Amino acid sequence: MTLREAILEASRRRGMDPYTQPFKPSELGIRASDYGSFSDHCSENETCSGKWNSEVILKVAEWSASGRPFRYLLL
């Protein structure tokens, strides 16, 4: 199962829209480490680790106080 499929399936179970409602992997019950890192799936212009994955499917919606990605939106 791809990360996109996992996000869509988990968000349906929780009754949320991952395109408009920011989420953390743990809120969806997804272990981010199963997919590398969620920030790997962001644009390399947005996160440093975005350079490791050419498939850009996530956007950072909220940053933590320490400047790390905290919540995401599905593109």
Secondary structure, 3 states (H helix, E strand, C coil): CCHHHHHHHHHHHHCCCCCCCCECHHHHCCCHHHHCCHHHHCCCCCCHHHHHCCCCCEEEEEECCCCCEEEEEEC
